[in-house]
């Protein structure tokens, strides 16, 4: 086999390929090692001839510290002359940077390295039979200085069982929840909420809706939370993954938001592992963790490296926003998958303005009925000795 997955145990096996790189190095021999991309311009930064496979992409840029900029700059990729891109994602989000935020984290396929996560890395294998084209679109009002490596392998022959890499970004802001804006914590009210059924999954947040033959390999889900469930938790939403057009209940039906992302009991800890993790938890802040946990930006990832989800005709990856889609919050996501071409048309990418992340709390107004500040707790009277 020419194209293989390289692991530590296979490094001693010499495969038949040539190592190549496209990068932004200064062609004059100097140190101006970035491509300057004017406002509004599109820049093709790699044109690769195959058969081959991209094994690693690294990039950084002059605007990586600005989250608005990272939601405005878009990465696109085309394989073998296709008319529409197989990858279309805001730059930082592609590399796992939720809300356009560059922040140090690591996983097996994606990493953001110091300083401040501005060293962005992707290790997804991306095979192409004849040609690959990679583009950056600076959909912003200021110039972008873009540094990059694209490390790839060239092979003597193509293997027919290879599918193409795809990635897609989505956002629903806000999700259409049916619950009260000022959710009560009365036990009877909560029990009534939880009894409301969801027997279709039709109103779930959609992470991916793909048609064709391939396998889904994961996502990161980004929730800017201003409406919450019991104990101020944004979750309770089950994952429902419909394969090949199956009806409800799907063959893959989960038990809750944190459960799909391999956590438990309303996790508040930022952590990284090869396949699962939480990169953002902003529950603490000016108003205090104990008063408003889970408020603000939360991001979770789940990569199906050992357990890809196979589909023959289609796959629809969804998750409830609160139990039975009760809650209205700002949801966005990046999905990653492989499939044979052709792929279904992507939803039209939102304009740069509509892609921008919300400001952090308390800069944007809380929902109606929320006090300007949490009520002060009464001071305890000290009990002196009599």
C-alpha positions as CSV (number, residue, x, y, z in Angstrom):
1,X,0.0,0.0,0.0
2,X,1.4,3.4,-1.0
3,X,-0.8,5.5,1.3
4,X,-0.7,4.5,4.9
5,X,-1.4,5.8,8.3
6,X,1.9,6.4,10.0
7,X,2.0,5.4,13.7
8,X,5.0,5.1,16.1
9,X,5.1,1.3,15.5
10,X,5.1,1.7,11.7
11,X,7.9,4.3,11.4
12,X,10.5,1.5,10.6
13,X,8.5,0.5,7.5
14,X,9.6,2.5,4.5
15,X,6.6,3.3,2.3
16,X,6.8,4.4,-1.3
17,X,6.3,8.2,-1.4
18,X,8.1,11.5,-1.9
19,X,8.0,14.2,0.7
20,X,7.0,17.7,-0.4
21,X,6.1,21.1,1.1
22,X,4.4,24.3,0.1
23,X,5.2,27.2,2.4
24,X,5.3,31.0,2.6
25,X,9.1,31.3,2.7
26,X,10.6,34.5,1.2
27,X,11.5,33.6,-2.3
28,X,14.2,36.3,-2.4
29,X,16.2,34.6,0.4
30,X,15.3,37.2,2.9
31,X,13.1,37.1,6.0
32,X,9.7,38.4,4.7
33,X,8.2,35.0,5.2
34,X,4.5,35.8,5.0
35,X,2.0,36.3,2.1
36,X,0.3,39.6,2.4
37,X,-3.4,39.3,1.6
38,X,-5.3,42.6,0.9
39,X,-8.7,43.3,2.5
40,X,-11.4,41.4,0.6
41,X,-8.8,39.4,-1.4
42,X,-8.7,35.6,-2.0
43,X,-5.2,34.0,-2.1
44,X,-4.4,30.5,-3.3
45,X,-1.6,29.4,-1.1
46,X,-1.2,25.8,-2.3
47,X,-1.6,24.1,-5.7
48,X,-0.5,20.5,-5.4
49,X,-0.3,17.8,-8.0
50,X,-1.1,14.2,-7.2
51,X,-1.7,11.5,-6.5
52,X,-0.8,12.7,-3.0
53,X,-2.0,13.3,0.5
54,X,-1.6,16.4,2.8
55,X,-0.3,15.1,6.1
56,X,0.1,18.4,8.1
57,X,-0.9,22.0,7.8
58,X,0.6,24.7,10.0
59,X,-0.3,28.4,9.9
60,X,-0.2,31.6,11.8
61,X,-1.0,35.2,10.9
62,X,-0.8,38.8,11.9
63,X,-4.5,39.0,13.1
64,X,-4.6,35.7,15.1
65,X,-5.1,37.6,18.4
66,X,-8.4,39.2,17.1
67,X,-11.3,36.8,17.3
68,X,-13.4,39.0,15.0
69,X,-10.6,38.7,12.4
70,X,-10.4,34.9,12.8
71,X,-14.2,34.6,12.1
72,X,-13.7,36.9,9.1
73,X,-10.9,34.9,7.4
74,X,-12.1,31.8,5.7
75,X,-10.2,28.6,4.7
76,X,-11.4,26.7,1.6
77,X,-10.1,23.5,-0.1
78,X,-10.9,21.9,-3.4
79,X,-10.0,18.4,-4.5
80,X,-9.5,17.2,-8.1
81,X,-11.1,20.1,-9.9
82,X,-14.5,20.1,-8.1
83,X,-16.6,23.2,-8.5
84,X,-17.5,23.7,-4.9
85,X,-15.1,23.4,-2.0
86,X,-15.0,20.4,0.3
87,X,-13.7,22.6,3.1
88,X,-15.2,25.9,4.0
89,X,-14.5,27.1,7.6
90,X,-13.4,30.3,9.3
91,X,-9.7,29.9,9.8
92,X,-9.3,29.5,13.6
93,X,-12.5,27.4,13.8
94,X,-11.0,24.9,11.3
95,X,-8.0,24.4,13.7
96,X,-10.3,23.9,16.7
97,X,-10.4,27.5,17.8
98,X,-14.0,28.0,18.9
99,X,-15.6,31.4,18.6
100,X,-12.6,32.5,16.5
101,X,-10.4,32.4,19.6
102,X,-6.8,31.2,19.4
103,X,-6.0,29.4,22.7
104,X,-3.4,26.7,23.6
105,X,-4.9,23.2,23.4
106,X,-4.0,19.9,21.9
107,X,-5.8,16.9,20.5
108,X,-4.7,14.2,18.1
109,X,-5.9,15.8,14.8
110,X,-5.9,19.5,15.8
111,X,-3.6,21.6,18.0
112,X,-3.1,25.3,18.8
113,X,0.4,26.0,20.1
114,X,2.0,29.0,22.0
115,X,2.0,31.9,21.8
116,X,-1.6,32.1,22.8
117,X,-2.7,29.4,20.4
118,X,-1.5,31.3,17.4
119,X,0.5,28.3,16.1
120,X,-2.4,26.4,14.4
121,X,-1.9,22.7,13.3
122,X,-4.1,20.2,11.5
123,X,-3.0,16.5,11.1
124,X,-6.1,15.2,9.3
125,X,-4.9,13.2,6.2
126,X,-6.3,14.8,3.0
127,X,-5.7,12.6,-0.1
128,X,-6.2,13.9,-3.6
129,X,-6.0,12.0,-6.9
130,X,-4.8,14.6,-9.3
131,X,-4.9,18.1,-7.8
132,X,-5.5,20.0,-4.6
133,X,-6.1,23.8,-4.2
134,X,-6.1,25.6,-0.9
135,X,-7.3,29.2,-0.5
136,X,-7.5,31.9,2.2
137,X,-10.2,34.6,1.8
138,X,-9.5,37.7,3.8
139,X,-13.1,38.9,4.2
140,X,-12.0,41.8,6.4
141,X,-11.2,45.5,6.3
142,X,-7.4,45.2,7.0
143,X,-4.5,43.4,5.5
144,X,-3.5,39.9,6.6
145,X,0.0,38.6,6.8
146,X,-0.3,34.8,6.4
147,X,2.4,32.3,7.3
148,X,1.9,28.6,6.4
149,X,3.4,25.1,5.8
150,X,1.5,22.5,3.8
151,X,3.4,19.2,4.2
152,X,2.3,16.4,1.8
153,X,3.3,13.1,0.2
154,X,3.3,12.2,-3.5
155,X,2.6,8.6,-4.5
156,X,3.3,6.5,-7.6
157,X,-0.4,5.4,-7.8
158,X,-3.8,6.2,-6.4
159,X,-5.9,3.8,-4.3
160,X,-9.5,3.6,-5.2
161,X,-10.8,3.1,-1.6
162,X,-9.6,6.6,-0.5
163,X,-12.3,9.1,0.3
164,X,-11.8,12.9,0.4
165,X,-11.6,15.1,3.5
166,X,-14.4,17.5,4.2
167,X,-15.0,20.2,6.9
168,X,-18.0,22.5,7.3
169,X,-18.9,25.3,9.7
170,X,-22.4,26.1,10.8
171,X,-24.1,28.6,13.2
172,X,-27.7,29.1,14.6
173,X,-27.9,32.3,16.6
174,X,-30.0,31.9,18.6
175,X,-31.5,28.4,18.5
176,X,-35.3,28.4,18.5
177,X,-36.1,27.3,22.1
178,X,-39.6,27.0,23.4
179,X,-38.9,27.3,27.2
180,X,-39.3,30.4,29.4
181,X,-36.6,33.0,29.0
182,X,-36.4,33.2,32.8
183,X,-36.4,29.5,33.6
184,X,-37.6,28.7,37.1
185,X,-35.8,26.2,39.2
186,X,-39.0,24.9,40.8
187,X,-38.8,21.1,40.9
188,X,-42.3,20.5,39.5
189,X,-41.7,22.9,36.6
190,X,-38.5,21.2,35.7
191,X,-40.1,17.8,35.9
192,X,-42.8,19.1,33.5
193,X,-40.1,20.4,31.1
194,X,-38.3,17.0,31.2
195,X,-41.4,15.1,30.4
196,X,-41.9,17.0,27.1
197,X,-41.0,14.5,24.4
198,X,-38.8,14.9,21.3
199,X,-39.7,12.0,19.0
200,X,-38.5,13.3,15.7
201,X,-35.3,15.3,16.2
202,X,-36.5,17.7,13.5
203,X,-35.8,20.9,15.6
204,X,-32.3,19.7,16.8
205,X,-29.3,21.8,16.1
206,X,-27.7,20.3,12.9
207,X,-23.9,19.7,13.1
208,X,-23.7,17.9,9.7
209,X,-26.1,17.0,7.0
210,X,-24.2,15.1,4.3
211,X,-25.2,12.9,1.4
212,X,-23.0,10.3,-0.2
213,X,-20.8,7.5,1.0
214,X,-18.2,8.0,3.7
215,X,-17.6,8.3,7.4
216,X,-18.0,11.1,10.0
217,X,-14.9,11.7,12.2
218,X,-16.0,14.3,14.7
219,X,-16.7,17.9,15.5
220,X,-16.3,20.7,18.0
221,X,-19.5,22.3,19.3
222,X,-19.4,25.9,20.6
223,X,-22.2,27.3,22.8
224,X,-22.4,30.9,23.9
225,X,-24.8,30.4,26.7
226,X,-27.3,33.0,28.0
227,X,-30.3,30.7,28.7
228,X,-29.9,27.7,31.0
229,X,-31.3,24.5,32.3
230,X,-31.4,23.1,35.8
231,X,-28.5,24.2,38.0
232,X,-27.8,26.8,35.3
233,X,-26.6,24.1,32.9
234,X,-26.9,24.6,29.2
235,X,-27.1,20.9,28.3
236,X,-29.5,18.1,28.8
237,X,-29.6,17.9,24.9
238,X,-29.3,14.4,23.5
239,X,-27.2,13.7,20.4
240,X,-29.2,12.0,17.6
241,X,-27.3,10.8,14.6
242,X,-29.4,9.6,11.7
243,X,-27.6,7.3,9.2
244,X,-28.9,6.6,5.6
245,X,-32.2,8.3,6.1
246,X,-33.4,6.2,9.0
247,X,-36.5,7.4,11.0
248,X,-36.6,8.3,14.7
249,X,-35.3,6.8,16.9
250,X,-31.9,6.7,15.1
251,X,-29.5,3.8,15.5
252,X,-27.2,6.3,17.4
253,X,-29.2,8.1,20.1
254,X,-27.3,9.5,23.0
255,X,-28.2,10.6,26.6
256,X,-27.0,14.2,26.9
257,X,-24.7,16.9,25.7
258,X,-21.7,16.2,27.9
259,X,-22.2,12.4,27.4
260,X,-21.6,12.7,23.7
261,X,-18.4,14.6,24.4
262,X,-17.4,11.9,26.9
263,X,-17.8,14.1,30.0
264,X,-20.3,13.7,32.9
265,X,-22.4,15.7,35.3
266,X,-22.2,19.2,33.9
267,X,-18.4,19.5,33.5
268,X,-16.8,22.8,34.4
269,X,-13.1,21.8,33.8
270,X,-11.1,22.8,30.7
271,X,-9.1,19.7,29.7
272,X,-7.5,18.1,26.6
273,X,-7.2,14.5,25.5
274,X,-6.5,13.0,22.1
275,X,-10.1,12.5,21.2
276,X,-12.3,14.5,23.6
277,X,-12.0,17.7,25.6
278,X,-13.3,21.1,26.7
279,X,-11.4,24.1,25.3
280,X,-13.6,26.9,26.8
281,X,-15.5,27.2,30.0
282,X,-16.4,30.8,30.9
283,X,-18.8,30.3,33.8
284,X,-16.7,32.3,36.2
285,X,-16.2,36.0,35.8
286,X,-17.2,39.4,37.2
287,X,-20.5,38.0,38.7
288,X,-18.9,35.0,40.2
289,X,-18.9,31.3,39.4
290,X,-21.4,30.3,42.1
291,X,-24.0,32.8,40.9
292,X,-23.8,32.2,37.1
293,X,-22.1,29.0,36.2
294,X,-21.9,28.1,32.4
295,X,-22.7,31.6,31.4
296,X,-20.9,32.7,28.2
297,X,-18.6,30.7,26.0
298,X,-18.3,26.9,26.2
299,X,-16.7,24.6,23.7
300,X,-16.4,20.8,23.6
301,X,-14.8,18.4,21.0
302,X,-15.3,14.8,20.1
303,X,-13.2,13.1,17.4
304,X,-14.2,9.7,16.2
305,X,-10.6,8.5,15.4
306,X,-11.0,5.0,16.8
307,X,-14.8,4.8,16.1
308,X,-15.7,6.6,12.8
309,X,-19.4,6.6,12.0
310,X,-20.0,4.9,8.6
311,X,-22.7,5.9,6.2
312,X,-23.6,4.6,2.7
313,X,-26.2,7.2,1.5
314,X,-26.3,10.0,4.1
315,X,-25.7,11.1,7.6
316,X,-27.4,13.8,9.7
317,X,-25.5,14.6,13.0
318,X,-27.8,16.6,15.4
319,X,-28.0,17.5,19.0
320,X,-30.8,19.0,21.1
321,X,-30.3,22.5,22.5
322,X,-31.6,21.8,26.0
323,X,-34.0,18.9,26.7
324,X,-36.4,18.6,23.7
325,X,-34.8,21.8,22.3
326,X,-36.1,24.0,25.1
327,X,-33.2,26.5,25.2
328,X,-32.3,29.5,23.0
329,X,-28.5,30.0,22.8
330,X,-25.9,30.8,20.2
331,X,-24.7,27.5,18.7
332,X,-21.9,27.0,16.2
333,X,-19.8,24.0,15.2
334,X,-17.2,22.6,12.8
335,X,-17.8,19.1,11.5
336,X,-15.1,16.8,9.9
337,X,-15.8,13.8,7.7
338,X,-14.6,11.8,4.7
339,X,-16.6,10.8,1.7
340,X,-16.5,10.0,-2.0
341,X,-17.4,12.8,-4.4
342,X,-19.7,14.3,-5.3
343,X,-20.7,15.9,-2.0
344,X,-24.0,17.7,-1.4
345,X,-24.0,21.5,-1.6
346,X,-23.0,23.2,1.7
347,X,-25.4,25.8,3.3
348,X,-24.4,29.2,2.1
349,X,-21.7,30.6,4.5
350,X,-23.0,33.4,6.6
351,X,-21.6,36.9,5.9
352,X,-18.6,38.1,7.8
353,X,-20.8,40.2,10.0
354,X,-23.1,37.3,10.9
355,X,-20.1,35.1,11.6
356,X,-18.7,37.4,14.4
357,X,-18.7,36.0,17.9
358,X,-20.8,37.7,20.6
359,X,-19.0,39.9,23.0
360,X,-18.1,38.4,26.3
361,X,-20.2,38.9,29.4
362,X,-21.1,41.3,30.8
363,X,-20.7,43.5,27.7
364,X,-23.8,42.1,26.0
365,X,-27.1,42.4,27.8
366,X,-28.4,39.4,29.8
367,X,-31.9,38.0,28.9
368,X,-35.0,39.8,30.1
369,X,-35.8,39.3,33.8
370,X,-32.1,38.9,34.8
371,X,-31.1,41.3,37.6
372,X,-28.4,43.8,36.8
373,X,-26.3,42.0,39.3
374,X,-27.0,38.9,41.3
375,X,-28.7,39.6,44.6
376,X,-26.4,39.9,47.6
377,X,-26.5,37.1,49.9
378,X,-27.5,38.0,53.5
379,X,-24.6,38.1,55.9
380,X,-24.6,35.4,58.5
381,X,-24.9,36.5,62.1
382,X,-22.1,35.3,64.2
383,X,-23.2,33.3,67.2
384,X,-21.2,34.4,70.2
385,X,-21.0,32.6,73.4
386,X,-23.7,33.5,76.0
